């Protein structure tokens, strides 16, 4: 439909996706146009006559009733001046309040028996009638003149104004020439002038004349081209003439309006075009250095727009077309860009702090040398790439942030008081089985200031809110069951713990007695029914003494005060080392570091039970995390229960209170 005449054609409710209306001419056909002009001329003449007829009936004998005349002129002056200063709505309210005040005062004077108080009341009531006539007439004539201006520009508006004046004068000349007649003509001319002033303000977009403008545009669109409720997604109205066109309730997603004319006088309803700032942006495609913070730009077409140094803080740009737009040095902090198309856009120097992108955001072929990730006042910081002389390689920005966008299909569970891995793993497995099509998996674990964060990954179609709620509920339920089990275990272990503590104390005393003479000891560890290697413990310190040729399964340097438990401790540590070999790489390294730390602590003359307890607790958590990350215990040869059992046995052998190893139980 490029260049076509589509005046007075109705496309209401039609599916016009991707249609081209380039240079199309919309609006009203000539027959309807001339009918409108005749109607408006007739309406203006009628309103001019109404001014005079209404005033003739209301205006009293001004020469004989000075009180009535005073009230009358006070109201006229108030209405006119307030209209010019604060707008017509404020003028009507002010004048009405003044009339009510006059009526109230006249009632008091009448009740007090003041002479001529009845004339004062009569003047106030007459003023109310005059105010009603003038208010209706001024508003109606303002709408008439504004509608004529929208349809025909200025010539018809001038003619309609003259028609109203002529009608007012001719109507009044029917009566005898008197002061009342002269006052009526003067008041009519003042009212007509006020209407013209209101019309001028309405055409300029003044908020004080908003209602006049809205009604006039609606009237001028009657009989014009209609796209009401049409689907205009990706339609193109480049350089089209769109005055007197109806776009109410139309789908304008990514519709192109570049250099379109007459939109300011189209019926736009609640579409984004109803905002003059947005309308100007999509028509001119030039928003350089402008502020669009917090605006709803959802679905706008800004392809190839100049948006350098523009600010879009918190702006809704979801589904927006920003292809090849220049966003150099723009502020996109907290901008919403779900389903937005930024292919080919320029983002060099832009601040993307907390921008909201997703896997649906199109970032292909972005032109970008560097961006900033933090906004402090008006200053950008946290440059990426970090080095001032570095820039993104071709395609690097797209690759980096497209991966990030895809990763945003996640659910973050924060545990502020620690996490019970057994409860989490059980709840995770249950929820995953309930949502087999969600691709639910553990993406990663992170330690933050507010607690421990487990990040779950799902596909784009998954119901993230439901999955999050279910995981939390299941975790809470399993936590309660495990709490009961822990209490039972603790009750059974209380006596055993006390015995181990006493044994440790006795062994310490025995070791002190033996410290003055050399010792020779040999320990052989059996791990998984296989004889382990011999370890040289020569020079190891036992509570102040030194061994000359101690051999056994060495756990590193020094073993303190564990007497007969030495061989069992050695076996357990060797078994744990073997089990962690089958962990995923990251968890394996973490677990081995923890075992090394435990061995280092055991070398000390008096190991700290609290520190040992924390390390053992972390070691147990590392095992459960390995299972969770791997997707289940079956993914590696070690058994989680055996691993956890070995950690607990080692805890007992070392005389560490089991409550120090028990996981903290916090809800997400």
C-alpha positions in Angstrom: 0.0 0.0 0.0 3.0 2.3 -0.5 1.7 5.8 -1.5 -1.9 4.7 -1.6 -4.9 6.8 -0.7 -6.5 5.0 2.3 -8.7 7.9 3.4 -12.0 6.9 5.2 -11.1 3.2 4.8 -11.7 1.0 7.9 -9.0 -1.6 8.8 -10.6 -2.1 12.2 -9.7 -5.5 13.8 -7.7 -6.6 10.8 -4.4 -8.5 11.0 -1.9 -6.2 9.3 1.4 -7.7 10.5 4.4 -6.5 8.4 2.1 -4.5 6.1 3.7 -1.5 4.3 1.9 1.9 4.5 4.9 3.9 3.4 3.8 7.4 2.2 0.1 6.4 2.5 -2.5 9.1 2.9 -5.0 8.5 5.6 -7.7 10.7 7.0 -11.1 11.8 5.7 -12.5 11.8 2.1 -13.6 15.1 0.6 -17.4 14.5 0.8 -17.2 13.8 4.6 -14.7 16.7 4.9 -17.2 19.2 3.4 -20.0 17.9 5.5 -17.9 18.5 8.6 -17.2 22.1 7.6 -20.8 22.9 7.0 -21.8 21.3 10.3 -19.1 23.3 12.2 -20.2 26.6 10.6 -23.8 25.9 11.6 -22.7 25.0 15.1 -20.7 28.1 15.6 -23.6 30.3 14.4 -25.9 28.5 16.8 -23.5 29.0 19.7 -23.2 32.7 18.9 -26.9 33.1 19.0 -27.1 31.0 22.2 -24.8 33.5 23.9 -27.2 36.3 23.2 -30.4 34.5 23.9 -29.2 33.2 27.2 -27.7 36.5 28.3 -30.9 38.4 27.2 -32.9 36.2 29.5 -30.5 36.4 32.4 -29.2 40.0 32.4 -31.4 42.2 34.6 -31.9 45.9 34.3 -28.3 46.9 35.0 -29.0 50.6 35.3 -31.6 50.1 38.0 -30.0 47.2 40.0 -26.4 48.2 40.8 -26.0 45.2 43.2 -26.9 42.7 40.4 -24.7 44.6 37.9 -21.7 44.4 40.4 -22.1 40.7 40.9 -22.5 40.2 37.1 -19.3 42.0 36.2 -17.3 40.4 39.0 -18.1 37.0 37.6 -17.4 37.9 34.0 -14.0 39.4 34.9 -13.1 36.4 37.2 -14.0 33.9 34.5 -12.1 35.6 31.7 -8.9 36.5 33.6 -8.6 33.1 35.3 -9.0 31.4 32.0 -6.0 33.3 30.6 -4.0 32.8 33.8 -4.8 29.2 34.9 -6.9 27.7 32.2 -10.6 27.2 31.6 -11.2 24.4 34.1 -9.7 26.4 36.9 -11.7 29.5 35.8 -15.0 27.6 36.0 -14.2 26.2 39.4 -13.2 29.6 40.8 -16.3 31.3 39.4 -18.6 28.6 40.7 -17.0 29.0 44.2 -17.5 32.7 44.0 -21.2 32.3 43.1 -21.7 29.9 46.0 -20.1 32.5 48.3 -22.5 35.2 47.1 -25.5 32.9 47.6 -24.3 32.0 51.1 -23.7 35.7 52.1 -27.0 36.8 50.7 -28.8 34.1 52.7 -27.1 35.4 55.9 -28.0 39.0 55.0 -31.6 38.0 54.3 -31.9 36.1 57.6 -30.5 39.1 59.4 -33.1 41.4 57.9 -30.6 43.6 56.0 -32.5 45.9 53.5 -32.2 44.8 49.8 -30.7 41.5 50.8 -33.3 39.8 48.5 -31.8 41.8 45.6 -28.3 40.5 46.5 -29.7 36.9 46.5 -31.4 37.5 43.2 -28.1 38.8 41.7 -26.2 35.7 42.9 -28.8 33.3 41.4 -28.7 35.3 38.1 -24.9 35.0 38.2 -25.2 31.2 38.4 -27.4 31.2 35.3 -25.0 33.4 33.4 -22.0 31.3 34.5 -23.8 28.1 33.2 -24.6 29.7 29.9 -21.2 31.2 29.4 -19.4 28.0 30.5 -21.3 25.7 28.1 -21.0 28.2 25.3 -17.3 28.9 25.7 -16.4 25.2 26.0 -18.6 24.1 23.0 -17.3 26.9 20.8 -13.7 26.1 21.8 -14.3 22.5 20.7 -15.8 23.6 17.4 -13.0 26.0 16.6 -10.4 23.3 17.5 -12.1 20.6 15.4 -12.2 23.0 12.5 -8.5 23.7 12.9 -7.6 20.0 13.0 -9.6 19.4 9.8 -8.8 22.4 7.7 -5.9 24.2 9.4 -6.7 27.9 10.1 -8.9 29.2 7.4 -12.0 27.3 8.5 -11.3 28.2 12.1 -11.2 31.9 11.3 -14.5 31.6 9.3 -16.2 29.7 12.2 -15.1 32.4 14.6 -16.5 35.1 12.4 -19.7 33.2 12.1 -20.1 33.0 15.8 -19.5 36.8 16.2 -21.9 37.7 13.4 -24.6 35.5 14.9 -24.2 37.0 18.3 -24.4 40.6 17.0 -27.3 40.0 14.7 -29.3 38.1 17.4 -28.9 41.0 19.9 -29.9 43.7 17.3 -33.4 42.2 17.3 -33.9 44.0 20.7 -34.0 47.7 21.4 -30.6 49.3 21.8 -29.9 49.7 25.5 -27.2 49.2 28.1 -28.3 45.6 28.4 -27.9 45.0 24.7 -24.5 46.6 24.6 -23.4 44.6 27.6 -24.7 41.4 25.9 -22.7 42.0 22.8 -19.5 42.9 24.7 -19.9 39.7 26.9 -20.5 37.6 23.8 -17.4 38.9 22.1 -15.4 38.3 25.3 -16.7 34.8 25.5 -15.9 34.1 21.8 -12.4 35.5 22.3 -12.0 33.2 25.3 -13.0 30.2 23.2 -10.5 31.0 20.6 -7.8 31.4 23.2 -8.7 28.0 24.7 -8.6 26.5 21.2 -5.1 27.8 20.6 -3.9 26.3 23.9 -5.6 23.0 23.0 -3.8 22.8 19.6 -0.5 23.5 21.3 -0.9 20.6 23.6 -1.4 22.7 26.8 -2.6 20.4 29.7 -5.2 23.0 30.8 -7.0 22.5 27.5 -6.6 18.7 27.4 -10.3 17.8 27.4 -11.0 20.2 24.5 -8.2 18.7 22.5 -9.2 15.2 23.2 -12.9 15.7 22.2 -11.9 17.7 19.1 -9.5 15.0 17.9 -12.2 12.3 18.5 -14.7 14.3 16.5 -12.2 15.0 13.7 -11.5 11.3 13.4 -15.2 10.4 12.8 -15.4 9.2 9.2 -11.6 9.0 8.9 -9.3 6.0 8.4 -9.6 3.5 11.2 -7.1 1.0 12.5 -9.0 0.5 15.7 -8.0 -2.8 17.4 -5.9 -3.8 14.3 -2.7 -5.8 14.6 0.0 -3.5 13.2 3.0 -5.4 14.5 6.0 -4.5 12.3 3.9 -2.4 10.0 5.6 0.5 8.3 4.1 4.0 8.2 7.3 5.8 7.1 6.4 9.3 5.7 2.6 8.5 5.9 0.0 11.2 6.5 -2.0 10.0 9.5 -4.2 13.0 10.6 -7.8 12.1 11.5 -6.9 8.4 11.9 -8.1 6.1 14.7 -5.4 3.9 16.3 -7.3 3.1 19.5 -6.5 -0.4 21.0 -4.3 -1.3 18.0 -1.2 -3.5 18.5 1.7 -1.2 17.6 4.5 -3.5 18.6 7.6 -2.5 16.6 5.5 -0.4 14.2 7.7 2.0 12.3 6.6 5.7 12.3 9.7 7.4 10.9 8.8 10.9 9.5 5.1 10.2 9.7 2.9 13.3 9.7 -0.3 14.2 11.5 0.1 11.7 14.4 -0.4 14.6 16.9 -4.0 14.9 15.5 -4.7 11.1 15.3 -6.9 9.3 17.8 -4.3 7.3 19.7 -6.2 6.1 22.8 -3.9 4.5 25.4 -1.1 3.5 23.0 2.5 4.6 23.6 1.9 7.3 20.9 -0.3 9.2 23.3 2.8 10.4 25.1 4.1 13.4 23.1 7.7 12.7 24.1 7.5 9.1 22.9 5.6 10.1 19.8 8.3 12.6 18.9 11.1 10.0 19.5 9.6 7.3 17.2 8.9 9.9 14.4 12.2 11.7 14.5 14.4 8.8 15.7 16.6 11.3 17.5 16.9 11.1 21.3 20.5 12.2 21.6 21.3 13.4 25.2 17.6 13.2 26.2 16.2 11.7 29.4 13.7 8.8 29.0 14.1 7.4 32.5 11.2 5.3 33.7 9.1 5.6 30.5 7.2 2.7 29.0 8.8 2.2 25.6 7.6 -1.4 25.3 7.4 -2.4 21.7 8.6 0.8 20.2 10.5 0.8 16.9 13.8 2.8 17.3 15.7 1.1 14.5 18.6 3.2 13.4 17.8 5.9 16.0 20.4 8.3 17.3 20.4 7.6 21.1 23.9 8.8 22.0 24.3 9.9 25.6 20.6 9.2 26.2 19.4 8.0 29.6 17.1 5.0 30.0 17.3 4.3 33.7 14.6 1.9 34.6 13.0 2.2 31.2 10.7 -0.5 29.8 12.3 -1.4 26.5 10.9 -5.0 26.4 10.1 -6.0 22.8 11.6 -2.8 21.4 13.3 -2.7 18.0 16.8 -1.2 18.6 18.5 -2.7 15.5 21.4 -0.5 14.4 20.5 2.1 17.0 23.4 4.2 18.2 23.5 3.8 22.0 27.0 5.1 22.5 27.6 6.3 26.0 23.9 5.8 26.8 22.8 4.9 30.3 20.9 1.5 30.4 20.9 1.0 34.1 18.1 -1.3 35.1 16.6 -1.0 31.6 14.3 -3.9 30.8 15.2 -5.5 27.5 13.4 -8.9 27.4 12.6 -9.8 23.8 14.3 -6.7 22.6 16.2 -6.7 19.3 19.6 -5.0 19.5 21.2 -6.7 16.5 23.8 -4.4 15.0 23.3 -1.7 17.6 26.3 0.3 18.9 26.9 0.1 22.6 30.5 1.5 23.0 30.8 3.4 26.3 27.3 2.6 27.4 26.6 1.8 31.1 24.8 -1.5 31.4 24.6 -1.7 35.2 21.9 -4.1 36.2 20.3 -4.1 32.8 17.7 -6.8 32.5 18.3 -9.0 29.5 17.3 -12.6 28.9 17.8 -15.5 26.4 15.1 -13.8 24.2 17.2 -10.6 23.9 18.9 -10.5 20.5 22.5 -9.3 20.7 23.9 -10.5 17.4 26.5 -8.4 15.7 26.6 -5.8 18.5 29.2 -3.0 17.8 31.0 -2.4 21.1 34.6 -1.6 22.1 33.9 -1.4 25.9 31.0 -0.9 28.4 30.7 0.1 32.0 29.0 -1.9 34.7 28.5 0.6 37.5 26.9 4.1 37.7 27.9 6.4 40.6 25.9 9.6 40.2 26.8 10.7 36.7 30.1 8.8 36.6 30.6 5.4 34.8 32.9 2.9 36.4 33.8 -0.8 36.4 35.0 -0.8 32.8 34.8 -4.0 30.7 37.4 -4.9 29.4 39.2 -3.8 32.6 42.4 -2.5 30.9 41.8 1.1 29.6 43.6 0.3 26.4 41.7 -3.0 25.8 38.6 -3.4 23.6 36.3 -6.3 22.9 37.4 -8.4 20.0 34.8 -8.7 17.1 31.9 -10.7 18.4 33.3 -11.0 21.9 30.6 -8.7 23.5 27.8 -10.8 21.8 29.4 -14.1 22.9 29.9 -13.0 26.5 26.6 -11.4 27.2 24.5 -13.8 25.1 25.8 -16.5 27.3 25.0 -14.4 30.3 21.5 -13.8 29.0 21.0 -17.5 28.6 22.2 -18.1 32.1 19.5 -15.8 33.4 17.0 -18.6 33.2 17.9 -19.5 36.8 16.4 -19.7 40.2 18.6 -18.5 43.1 18.0 -20.0 46.5 19.6 -18.2 49.4 20.3 -19.9 52.7 21.1 -17.3 55.3 21.8 -19.7 58.2 23.7 -22.4 56.4 22.4 -25.4 54.5 21.7 -29.0 55.2 22.9 -30.7 52.0 21.1 -33.9 52.7 17.8 -32.1 53.0 18.5 -30.0 49.9 19.5 -32.9 47.8 16.4 -34.9 48.7 14.1 -31.9 48.0 15.9 -31.1 44.7 15.5 -34.7 43.4 11.8 -34.7 44.3 11.1 -31.4 42.5 13.1 -32.4 39.4 11.0 -35.6 39.1 7.8 -33.5 39.3 9.0 -31.2 36.4 10.7 -33.6 34.0 10.4 -31.1 31.1 12.0 -28.2 32.9 15.6 -29.3 32.5 16.1 -28.6 36.2 19.8 -28.8 37.3 22.2 -27.2 39.7 24.2 -24.5 37.9 26.4 -23.5 40.7 27.1 -22.7 44.3 28.2 -19.3 45.6 29.1 -17.8 48.9 27.8 -14.3 49.3 27.6 -11.8 52.2 23.9 -12.6 52.8 24.5 -16.3 52.9 25.0 -19.4 50.7 23.4 -19.3 47.3 22.4 -22.4 45.3 21.6 -21.5 41.6 19.3 -23.8 39.8 19.0 -23.7 36.0 15.8 -24.3 34.1 14.7 -23.9 30.5 12.9 -20.8 29.3 9.4 -22.4 29.4 9.7 -23.6 33.0 7.5 -22.2 35.7 10.3 -20.7 37.9 8.0 -19.4 40.6 6.4 -22.8 41.1 9.7 -24.6 41.1 11.2 -22.2 43.6 8.2 -22.5 46.0 8.2 -26.3 45.8 12.0 -26.6 46.5 11.6 -24.4 49.5 8.6 -26.4 50.8 10.3 -29.8 50.3 13.5 -28.5 51.9 11.6 -27.4 55.0 9.9 -30.7 55.3 13.1 -32.7 54.9 14.9 -30.4 57.3 12.3 -31.2 60.0 12.8 -35.0 59.5 16.6 -34.7 59.6 16.4 -32.5 62.7 14.6 -35.4 64.4 17.2 -37.9 63.2 20.1 -35.6 64.4 18.5 -35.3 67.8 18.2 -39.1 68.1 21.8 -39.6 67.0 23.1 -36.9 69.4 21.2 -38.5 72.3 22.8 -41.9 71.5 26.3 -40.4 71.0 26.3 -38.2 74.1 27.8 -41.0 76.3 30.3 -42.0 73.6 31.5 -38.5 73.2 32.2 -38.2 76.9 34.2 -41.4 76.8 36.3 -40.1 73.9 36.9 -36.9 75.7 38.1 -38.8 78.8 40.3 -41.0 76.7 41.9 -38.0 75.0 42.6 -36.5 78.5 44.1 -39.8 79.7 46.2 -40.2 76.6 47.6 -36.7 77.0 48.8 -37.5 80.5 50.4 -40.7 79.3 52.1 -39.0 76.4 53.6 -36.4 78.8 55.1 -39.1 81.0 56.6 -40.7 77.9 57.9 -37.5 76.4 61.4 -37.8 78.0 62.3 -41.0 76.2 62.4 -42.0 72.6 59.6 -44.1 71.1 59.4 -46.6 68.3 56.0 -47.3 66.8 54.8 -49.0 63.7 51.3 -48.7 62.3 50.0 -50.4 59.2 46.7 -49.2 57.6 44.4 -51.3 55.7 42.1 -49.4 53.3 39.4 -51.3 51.4 41.1 -54.6 52.5 44.3 -53.6 50.8 47.6 -53.1 52.6 48.7 -49.5 52.5 52.2 -48.2 52.2 54.6 -47.7 55.1 55.2 -44.1 56.2 58.2 -42.7 58.0 57.3 -40.7 61.0 60.8 -40.2 62.2 61.2 -37.0 64.1 57.4 -36.6 64.7 56.6 -35.0 67.9 54.4 -36.7 70.5 53.5 -34.1 73.2 57.1 -32.9 73.5 59.0 -36.1 72.6 60.4 -37.2 69.2 60.1 -40.6 67.5 63.2 -42.0 66.0 61.9 -44.6 63.5 58.1 -44.5 63.6 56.6 -46.2 60.6 52.9 -46.4 59.6 50.4 -44.9 57.3 51.6 -41.3 57.7 48.9 -38.6 57.7 51.6 -35.9 57.7 54.1 -34.9 60.2 52.7 -35.2 63.7 49.9 -37.2 65.3 49.0 -36.0 68.8 47.5 -37.8 71.7 45.3 -40.3 70.0 46.9 -43.5 71.4 45.3 -46.7 70.1 43.1 -44.7 67.6 46.2 -43.8 65.5 45.8 -46.7 63.1 42.0 -46.1 62.7 42.5 -42.4 62.1 45.1 -43.2 59.4 42.8 -45.6 57.8 39.9 -43.2 57.7 41.9 -40.3 56.2 43.3 -42.6 53.6 39.8 -43.9 52.8 38.5 -40.3 52.5 41.3 -39.4 50.1 40.5 -42.4 47.9 36.8 -41.6 47.9 37.2 -37.9 46.9 39.2 -39.0 43.8 35.9 -39.7 42.0 34.4 -36.3 42.8 33.9 -33.7 40.1 37.1 -31.7 39.6 36.2 -28.6 41.6 34.7 -30.5 44.5 37.6 -32.9 44.4 40.2 -30.1 44.8 38.2 -28.5 47.6 37.8 -31.8 49.5 41.6 -32.6 49.2 42.4 -29.1 50.5 40.2 -29.8 53.5 41.9 -33.1 54.2 45.3 -31.5 54.0 44.1 -28.8 56.5 42.9 -31.5 58.9 46.3 -33.3 58.7 48.1 -30.0 59.2 46.0 -29.3 62.3 46.8 -32.8 63.6 50.5 -32.0 63.5 50.0 -29.3 66.2 50.7 -30.2 69.8 47.2 -29.3 70.8 44.8 -29.2 67.8 41.8 -26.9 68.1 38.6 -29.0 68.3 36.5 -26.1 67.0 38.7 -25.7 63.9 38.8 -29.5 63.3 35.0 -29.5 63.7 34.6 -26.8 61.1 36.9 -28.5 58.6 35.1 -31.8 59.1 31.7 -30.1 58.6 32.9 -28.5 55.4 34.3 -31.9 54.2 30.9 -33.5 54.7 29.2 -30.6 52.9 31.7 -31.0 50.0 30.7 -34.6 49.6 27.0 -33.8 49.4 27.7 -30.8 47.0 29.6 -33.2 44.7 26.6 -35.5 44.5 24.2 -32.6 43.9 26.4 -31.0 41.2 26.9 -34.3 39.5 23.2 -35.0 39.5 23.0 -37.9 41.8 25.1 -40.4 43.8 25.3 -42.8 40.9 27.5 -40.5 38.9 30.6 -41.4 40.8 31.8 -44.7 42.3 31.9 -43.5 45.9 28.9 -43.8 48.1 27.7 -40.6 49.8 26.5 -42.5 52.9 29.9 -44.2 53.2 31.8 -41.0 52.8 29.6 -39.2 55.3 30.0 -42.1 57.7 33.8 -42.0 57.4 33.7 -38.3 58.2 31.5 -38.9 61.3 33.8 -41.8 62.4 36.8 -39.6 62.0 35.1 -37.0 64.1 34.5 -39.5 66.9 38.1 -40.9 66.7 39.5 -37.3 67.0 37.3 -36.6 70.0 35.6 -33.7 68.3 32.0 -33.0 69.6 29.6 -34.2 66.9 27.5 -31.0 67.3 30.4 -29.1 65.8 30.0 -31.1 62.6 26.2 -31.1 62.5 25.1 -28.9 59.6 23.5 -25.6 60.4 19.8 -25.8 59.4 18.5 -22.7 57.8 15.6 -22.3 55.5 16.0 -20.6 52.1 
